[in-house]
Amino acid sequence: MKTTSFFRNTAVAFALTAGLGQIQAAPIGERRVIVDQEKLSSMSAEDQRSILELQGRLEAVLATDRSELTSAERKALRAEYREMKREMDAYNAGGTVIYLSTAGIIIILLLLIILL
């Protein structure tokens, strides 16, 4: 009984401390457009130029203050954003990435230790 409590408390402590670093590194509500420089350098000059233009436009859309826009303007901005995201995804075809947080890895390891 005490061993289970110890593991549970340890897992919670690790999850909380790992999560604090992530919260400080990426403030809530901050969104950025990240371009993979390695993949970008392997593309043609025309594709590079269009991707950088898309990145600039996406960052401008994300930085826009939407509180002063009408609902029709917000809808148009959202449609434009989705279209640009689709175009960026077309350039990024085949690049599936899975992100695991430190807390997630620790929880998975603890579950494996407990179950095995």
Secondary structure as GFF3:
##gff-version 3
##sequence-region A 1 116
A	DSSP	alpha_helix	2	25	.	.	.	ID=ss1
A	DSSP	alpha_helix	37	41	.	.	.	ID=ss2
A	DSSP	alpha_helix	45	63	.	.	.	ID=ss3
A	DSSP	three_ten_helix	66	68	.	.	.	ID=ss4
A	DSSP	alpha_helix	71	91	.	.	.	ID=ss5
A	DSSP	alpha_helix	102	115	.	.	.	ID=ss6
###
